[in-house]
Amino acid sequence: FTGSLTADSGVSVANLKINGSDDDNLGLIGVADGAEITDLVISSATVEIPNDQGTTGVLVGTARGSTTIRNVETDGSITTEDGNAIGSDVGGLVGHLKNGTIDDGTAKVSITAADTVGGLVGRVSADGTISTSTATGDINNPDRAGTFEDFGGFVGSNEGTITDSDASGNVDGGTNIGGFAGRNTGTISGSH
């Protein structure tokens, strides 16, 4: 998706259901490339990741090309097909923020997935920026033996810049577990 998506005041996407796919990116929008997405609410979403699926977010699987996401809220759940699927780079709003900005994003999404999972974004690359955003969903790793890693209440793995944001969900299982970030090699400030 390379265009602009702006919802009118009070308009929301309700009961979104995504049930498996052979695509590498799952979400309302699989890949956002230079897109602008604003003022959108997605409520009661249900996303089921098929076995060995990659990047998944309720709103966007992968955001790249200086995509801008502003004032967007998601609510619902993300689960794996059989409770044991890999599901890497999984977030309540965006799976992988490669290149772009999220401002005033909110995710109230419970997630059960393995490998690089975050309440708002699974993975933030060096060219990703997030500000004034919130994640409140619980993160659960079906593989508690520790095979998979990078689980955070806000972001699974961060190489970018995150400011003035917070997370309050529970995080369970795996290795590299954090209430806010599972792994951080970027910059996080004013956040908890």
Backbone bond lengths (Angstrom), bond angles and torsions (degrees), N, CA, C in turn:
res aa  C-N    CA-C-N  psi(-1)  N-CA   C-N-CA  omega(-1)  CA-C   N-CA-C  phi
1 F - - - 1.457 - - 1.521 108.59 -
2 T 1.310 116.91 125.49 1.462 120.69 -176.49 1.523 112.93 -119.94
3 G 1.320 117.24 5.51 1.460 120.37 -174.49 1.508 114.21 -98.36
4 S 1.332 114.73 -153.24 1.456 123.10 -179.44 1.527 109.28 -119.59
5 L 1.314 116.42 133.54 1.460 122.23 178.49 1.516 108.36 -128.37
6 T 1.328 116.00 112.32 1.460 121.58 178.64 1.515 108.38 -131.07
7 A 1.330 116.62 125.93 1.462 121.09 179.76 1.514 110.05 -88.69
8 D 1.327 116.00 145.19 1.460 120.50 173.07 1.521 109.12 -68.33
9 S 1.298 116.34 156.10 1.457 121.79 -179.33 1.529 110.74 -55.14
10 G 1.327 115.96 128.70 1.458 121.13 177.31 1.518 114.79 85.16
11 V 1.337 118.16 -3.95 1.460 121.79 -179.95 1.525 109.06 -91.12
12 S 1.335 116.73 135.81 1.458 119.89 178.98 1.523 110.54 -140.30
13 V 1.310 115.60 162.34 1.461 122.50 171.99 1.520 105.86 -97.48
14 A 1.323 116.85 116.30 1.461 120.62 -175.92 1.524 110.76 -110.78
15 N 1.344 115.20 144.88 1.462 122.75 174.59 1.528 113.50 58.76
16 L 1.329 116.57 37.01 1.455 121.39 174.86 1.526 108.91 -61.22
17 K 1.335 116.65 131.75 1.459 120.57 178.27 1.523 109.10 -130.19
18 I 1.321 115.45 122.45 1.459 121.94 175.86 1.516 105.90 -120.56
19 N 1.329 115.67 118.25 1.457 120.24 -173.18 1.516 110.44 -125.20
20 G 1.322 115.60 85.43 1.445 120.41 175.10 1.509 114.05 73.24
21 S 1.326 115.25 154.19 1.451 122.48 -178.80 1.513 108.37 -175.73
22 D 1.327 116.18 154.59 1.459 119.67 174.21 1.520 111.61 -90.28
23 D 1.335 116.28 -1.73 1.458 120.43 -179.77 1.524 110.78 -70.81
24 D 1.331 116.15 156.23 1.457 120.85 178.18 1.525 112.09 -80.19
25 N 1.331 118.11 -12.81 1.463 122.51 -176.80 1.518 110.09 -132.73
26 L 1.334 116.53 123.78 1.464 121.94 179.36 1.517 110.33 -114.27
27 G 1.341 115.94 140.92 1.452 122.27 176.31 1.515 108.74 163.02
28 L 1.333 116.83 174.84 1.462 119.35 172.13 1.526 107.98 -52.64
29 I 1.335 115.82 -40.12 1.465 123.41 172.51 1.523 107.04 -121.23
30 G 1.317 117.67 120.26 1.461 120.93 -178.50 1.514 112.08 -63.25
31 V 1.357 116.39 -55.60 1.463 122.60 178.39 1.519 108.72 -130.87
32 A 1.332 116.86 124.55 1.471 122.40 172.78 1.528 106.60 -104.15
33 D 1.333 116.39 121.11 1.455 121.80 -175.07 1.528 109.02 -124.65
34 G 1.335 116.55 99.03 1.459 120.65 -176.90 1.518 112.82 71.54
35 A 1.315 117.22 22.25 1.468 122.59 -176.65 1.521 111.46 -86.12
36 E 1.333 114.99 163.60 1.457 122.18 172.32 1.525 107.87 -127.04
37 I 1.349 115.59 119.57 1.463 121.65 -177.07 1.521 107.26 -124.73
38 T 1.334 116.47 118.38 1.465 120.04 -175.54 1.525 112.43 -138.27
39 D 1.344 114.20 153.73 1.464 123.05 170.31 1.526 113.43 53.54
40 L 1.322 116.31 47.88 1.462 121.15 -176.66 1.525 110.33 -121.44
41 V 1.336 116.38 140.31 1.466 122.56 174.60 1.524 107.87 -121.28
42 I 1.332 116.06 128.14 1.460 121.72 173.59 1.522 106.72 -116.18
43 S 1.328 116.98 115.37 1.464 120.50 -175.27 1.522 111.71 -114.96
44 S 1.332 115.37 148.43 1.472 123.62 176.95 1.523 112.23 53.01
45 A 1.317 116.78 43.95 1.468 121.12 178.79 1.519 110.52 -79.58
46 T 1.322 116.12 146.00 1.458 123.02 174.32 1.517 108.03 -130.06
47 V 1.327 115.95 116.95 1.458 120.97 179.84 1.521 107.94 -120.26
48 E 1.339 116.26 126.28 1.453 121.57 178.09 1.520 108.76 -114.85
49 I 1.335 116.01 119.13 1.461 121.91 -177.82 1.526 108.89 -86.44
50 P 1.337 118.71 124.47 1.465 119.88 175.97 1.526 111.00 -71.07
51 N 1.313 116.48 165.85 1.468 120.90 -179.25 1.519 111.13 -55.85
52 D 1.333 115.13 135.91 1.466 124.02 176.41 1.526 113.81 62.60
53 Q 1.318 116.96 21.30 1.469 121.25 177.56 1.517 110.32 -74.58
54 G 1.304 116.45 152.16 1.453 120.93 -179.69 1.508 113.70 -95.91
55 T 1.309 117.25 -121.92 1.450 125.65 -166.46 1.529 112.91 -68.32
56 T 1.357 115.61 127.46 1.462 120.25 -175.17 1.521 111.34 -142.21
57 G 1.338 116.48 133.20 1.457 123.40 171.34 1.519 108.38 -145.92
58 V 1.312 117.56 152.46 1.468 119.03 178.85 1.528 110.00 -62.29
59 L 1.324 117.84 -44.17 1.467 121.25 179.16 1.525 112.06 -84.07
60 V 1.328 117.18 -56.60 1.465 122.42 -174.28 1.526 109.83 -137.23
61 G 1.342 116.19 136.49 1.453 119.79 172.66 1.526 110.21 -70.13
62 T 1.343 116.58 -63.59 1.462 122.26 178.06 1.524 109.97 -125.61
63 A 1.335 116.45 128.92 1.473 122.41 175.86 1.525 107.71 -109.36
64 R 1.341 116.75 125.65 1.460 121.26 -178.52 1.525 109.33 -145.85
65 G 1.344 115.92 -179.12 1.463 119.82 175.32 1.509 113.93 63.77
66 S 1.327 117.64 37.48 1.471 122.99 -179.54 1.525 112.90 61.29
67 T 1.304 116.65 37.21 1.473 121.53 174.92 1.523 110.19 -61.75
68 T 1.335 116.38 141.13 1.460 122.51 177.16 1.524 109.42 -116.04
69 I 1.333 115.81 127.37 1.464 122.43 176.44 1.511 106.67 -122.96
70 R 1.343 116.18 120.30 1.462 120.11 -174.68 1.528 110.70 -137.22
71 N 1.335 115.43 132.71 1.466 122.17 176.35 1.535 111.57 54.77
72 V 1.342 114.64 55.83 1.460 121.03 178.32 1.526 108.89 -121.44
73 E 1.327 116.02 137.65 1.461 121.95 -178.85 1.519 110.15 -126.82
74 T 1.335 116.31 135.12 1.459 121.19 175.08 1.521 109.94 -123.49
75 D 1.335 114.75 150.01 1.457 122.06 -179.14 1.523 107.53 -145.95
76 G 1.337 116.42 134.81 1.462 118.65 177.65 1.506 112.50 149.00
77 S 1.346 116.13 -142.79 1.463 120.72 -177.03 1.521 111.32 -147.56
78 I 1.333 114.00 151.51 1.458 121.91 171.70 1.517 106.84 -126.78
79 T 1.330 116.53 126.79 1.458 121.48 178.81 1.524 109.42 -133.60
80 T 1.330 115.44 164.11 1.449 120.42 175.77 1.518 110.02 -92.56
81 E 1.324 115.42 155.49 1.456 122.34 -173.40 1.522 113.61 -54.16
82 D 1.332 116.29 -47.73 1.463 118.92 -177.81 1.528 112.87 -120.68
83 G 1.336 115.73 13.69 1.458 119.71 -179.28 1.511 114.04 84.67
84 N 1.341 116.70 -6.74 1.459 120.28 -177.28 1.530 113.43 -130.09
85 A 1.319 117.79 5.78 1.463 120.09 -179.14 1.522 110.31 -64.86
86 I 1.321 115.91 156.55 1.458 119.85 -175.30 1.520 111.48 -69.57
87 G 1.310 119.27 -58.77 1.459 121.90 176.77 1.512 114.22 53.54
88 S 1.337 118.41 72.70 1.461 120.48 -179.48 1.521 111.19 -94.74
89 D 1.356 116.47 154.45 1.469 122.86 -177.19 1.534 110.46 56.40
90 V 1.317 114.47 69.09 1.464 121.64 -175.95 1.526 109.12 -121.26
91 G 1.350 116.88 128.07 1.456 121.38 178.76 1.514 112.45 -140.09
92 G 1.323 116.35 154.62 1.455 121.11 -178.84 1.522 113.79 -66.23
93 L 1.338 117.01 -25.48 1.467 121.73 176.69 1.526 110.47 -111.55
94 V 1.333 116.28 -54.70 1.471 122.89 -177.59 1.528 109.04 -133.35
95 G 1.332 116.44 138.82 1.457 119.58 176.82 1.518 112.09 -72.88
96 H 1.344 116.42 -53.66 1.471 121.04 -178.30 1.526 108.96 -136.60
97 L 1.321 116.37 115.85 1.463 122.34 174.60 1.528 106.87 -93.32
98 K 1.333 115.90 91.50 1.469 120.91 -177.55 1.519 111.40 -76.63
99 N 1.322 115.26 -47.69 1.461 120.69 -176.12 1.515 107.62 -153.40
100 G 1.326 116.99 109.71 1.449 119.88 -178.85 1.509 111.99 158.66
101 T 1.331 114.00 -171.21 1.457 121.12 -173.30 1.520 110.33 -133.31
102 I 1.328 115.41 137.08 1.466 121.72 169.45 1.519 106.82 -119.46
103 D 1.324 115.94 124.72 1.462 121.64 178.78 1.524 108.25 -130.07
104 D 1.323 116.77 129.75 1.459 122.30 179.10 1.533 111.28 58.31
105 G 1.331 115.37 47.36 1.460 120.84 174.98 1.514 110.77 -96.23
106 T 1.331 116.27 145.34 1.460 121.24 178.82 1.517 109.20 -134.87
107 A 1.333 116.25 131.25 1.458 121.32 175.47 1.518 109.64 -127.47
108 K 1.334 115.44 122.19 1.462 122.63 174.83 1.518 106.65 -116.14
109 V 1.325 115.53 65.52 1.463 122.17 -169.96 1.525 109.91 -124.97
110 S 1.329 116.81 124.95 1.462 120.81 173.09 1.529 107.66 -85.06
111 I 1.335 115.78 135.46 1.459 120.32 -173.86 1.517 110.72 -129.02
112 T 1.339 116.16 129.72 1.455 122.65 170.47 1.514 106.50 -119.31
113 A 1.319 117.15 104.64 1.460 122.51 -178.28 1.514 108.66 -160.54
114 A 1.328 115.98 166.85 1.459 120.61 -176.48 1.518 110.97 -120.75
115 D 1.313 116.98 131.56 1.458 125.24 170.43 1.528 114.20 88.56
116 T 1.315 116.18 105.65 1.461 126.00 175.99 1.536 110.59 59.61
117 V 1.328 114.02 74.65 1.464 122.26 -174.38 1.522 109.25 -125.44
118 G 1.346 116.33 131.99 1.458 121.00 178.09 1.513 111.41 -136.90
119 G 1.319 116.32 150.52 1.460 120.89 -178.87 1.519 113.17 -60.26
120 L 1.344 117.93 -37.24 1.469 121.41 176.90 1.524 110.81 -102.15
121 V 1.334 116.75 -52.63 1.466 122.13 -178.16 1.527 109.46 -135.59
122 G 1.333 116.49 136.94 1.459 119.60 177.70 1.520 112.19 -69.26
123 R 1.335 115.97 -52.96 1.465 121.12 -177.75 1.527 109.59 -136.27
124 V 1.340 116.15 133.18 1.466 122.36 174.34 1.527 107.14 -115.55
125 S 1.331 116.59 118.55 1.466 120.75 177.02 1.524 110.36 -81.42
126 A 1.336 116.03 174.78 1.466 121.73 -173.53 1.524 113.52 -58.16
127 D 1.332 118.05 -29.08 1.465 121.49 -179.31 1.527 113.32 -94.29
128 G 1.331 116.73 16.85 1.454 121.58 177.64 1.519 111.96 -102.37
129 T 1.325 116.35 140.20 1.473 122.26 -179.97 1.516 109.49 -132.40
130 I 1.335 116.25 133.60 1.470 121.72 177.13 1.522 108.50 -129.70
131 S 1.343 116.29 135.35 1.465 120.35 176.10 1.517 110.74 -139.72
132 T 1.313 115.43 154.71 1.474 125.80 176.26 1.523 112.94 39.04
133 S 1.328 115.08 55.04 1.463 120.52 -178.14 1.522 110.91 -126.21
134 T 1.340 115.76 161.89 1.456 121.49 -172.52 1.526 111.09 -139.26
135 A 1.336 115.97 140.89 1.466 121.99 172.18 1.521 108.61 -130.23
136 T 1.332 116.45 131.87 1.466 119.95 -177.68 1.524 113.72 -125.23
137 G 1.317 119.39 -0.97 1.461 120.82 -177.83 1.511 113.14 -80.02
138 D 1.336 116.35 158.18 1.456 122.47 177.20 1.527 110.33 -84.65
139 I 1.340 115.44 146.21 1.459 122.29 178.90 1.523 108.09 -113.45
140 N 1.324 117.28 126.72 1.455 121.90 -179.86 1.524 109.68 -129.50
141 N 1.329 116.20 127.85 1.454 121.63 177.50 1.524 108.83 -100.43
142 P 1.347 118.09 119.82 1.462 119.18 -179.10 1.528 112.88 -67.28
143 D 1.348 117.05 -18.94 1.456 121.76 -179.78 1.533 109.18 -102.48
144 R 1.302 116.81 78.62 1.466 120.35 -176.05 1.525 112.81 -75.13
145 A 1.335 117.43 -3.28 1.466 120.39 179.67 1.518 111.53 -71.03
146 G 1.333 117.66 -15.02 1.455 120.39 174.73 1.509 115.46 100.73
147 T 1.336 117.92 11.45 1.459 121.17 179.46 1.529 110.87 -64.68
148 F 1.325 116.73 -37.44 1.454 121.63 -177.59 1.521 110.71 -102.60
149 E 1.350 116.61 162.66 1.457 119.23 -172.41 1.526 112.11 -143.65
150 D 1.341 114.09 170.99 1.462 124.74 175.48 1.532 112.63 71.46
151 F 1.324 114.75 78.96 1.459 123.02 179.00 1.527 108.83 -124.04
152 G 1.328 117.26 121.29 1.448 120.54 -179.52 1.510 112.31 -136.52
153 G 1.326 116.10 147.74 1.458 120.30 178.39 1.515 113.12 -61.45
154 F 1.331 116.61 -26.64 1.472 121.61 178.45 1.525 111.46 -112.71
155 V 1.335 116.35 -50.62 1.477 121.21 -178.15 1.525 109.46 -139.71
156 G 1.342 115.60 138.88 1.456 119.05 177.27 1.516 111.85 -71.91
157 S 1.338 116.54 -53.55 1.456 122.26 179.45 1.525 109.16 -138.13
158 N 1.333 116.77 127.37 1.467 121.46 -177.97 1.521 112.29 -121.81
159 E 1.334 115.60 124.72 1.465 122.54 170.77 1.525 110.16 -115.63
160 G 1.336 116.41 -5.02 1.464 121.70 -175.67 1.512 113.29 -97.69
161 T 1.333 115.68 -145.41 1.466 122.16 -177.37 1.519 109.65 -124.05
162 I 1.332 116.19 126.12 1.465 122.29 178.46 1.525 108.20 -127.02
163 T 1.345 116.86 127.28 1.456 121.02 179.89 1.524 111.52 -132.06
164 D 1.331 115.50 148.24 1.468 123.53 170.61 1.523 113.40 48.50
165 S 1.321 116.23 49.08 1.462 121.53 -177.54 1.519 109.77 -129.82
166 D 1.344 116.61 163.66 1.458 118.71 -179.33 1.513 112.38 -148.10
167 A 1.333 113.97 157.79 1.462 122.81 178.26 1.513 109.11 -135.63
168 S 1.335 116.50 143.75 1.462 119.11 -179.04 1.521 113.73 -137.49
169 G 1.313 118.94 9.32 1.458 120.52 178.81 1.517 112.64 -83.13
170 N 1.334 116.37 165.74 1.458 122.55 175.37 1.528 109.28 -83.81
171 V 1.334 116.37 145.47 1.460 121.81 179.08 1.520 108.16 -125.14
172 D 1.348 116.40 128.42 1.456 120.98 -171.80 1.525 111.28 -134.64
173 G 1.340 116.99 132.21 1.449 122.76 168.04 1.509 116.29 90.62
174 G 1.346 115.90 162.96 1.450 122.31 177.95 1.520 113.42 77.82
175 T 1.345 116.53 -167.11 1.462 122.13 176.93 1.526 108.54 -118.75
176 N 1.324 116.82 163.34 1.473 122.94 -173.50 1.530 110.09 55.42
177 I 1.313 114.86 68.77 1.465 122.06 -177.39 1.522 108.64 -109.18
178 G 1.347 116.85 133.87 1.453 120.31 177.25 1.513 111.51 -142.01
179 G 1.309 115.96 145.35 1.459 119.98 176.67 1.513 111.63 -60.86
180 F 1.334 116.42 -31.25 1.470 120.82 176.90 1.526 110.87 -110.27
181 A 1.328 118.51 -55.92 1.469 122.70 -178.89 1.519 110.63 -129.77
182 G 1.335 115.84 135.96 1.454 119.47 174.96 1.519 111.46 -73.11
183 R 1.328 115.87 -43.22 1.466 122.09 178.05 1.520 107.62 -140.36
184 N 1.341 116.48 136.13 1.454 119.73 178.75 1.526 111.20 -136.74
185 T 1.334 116.38 119.02 1.460 121.54 172.08 1.529 109.12 -121.80
186 G 1.328 115.91 7.99 1.466 121.88 178.12 1.512 110.95 -104.84
187 T 1.326 116.36 -143.67 1.457 122.51 -177.71 1.532 109.99 -121.74
188 I 1.321 116.51 125.90 1.465 122.39 174.23 1.515 107.26 -126.44
189 S 1.345 116.97 124.67 1.460 120.12 179.52 1.529 110.67 -140.63
190 G 1.329 115.59 148.72 1.454 121.33 178.80 1.500 113.83 58.77
191 S 1.309 117.27 28.79 1.460 121.85 -174.51 1.529 110.69 -130.17
192 H 1.330 115.43 153.20 1.472 119.75 178.58 1.504 110.50 -153.99
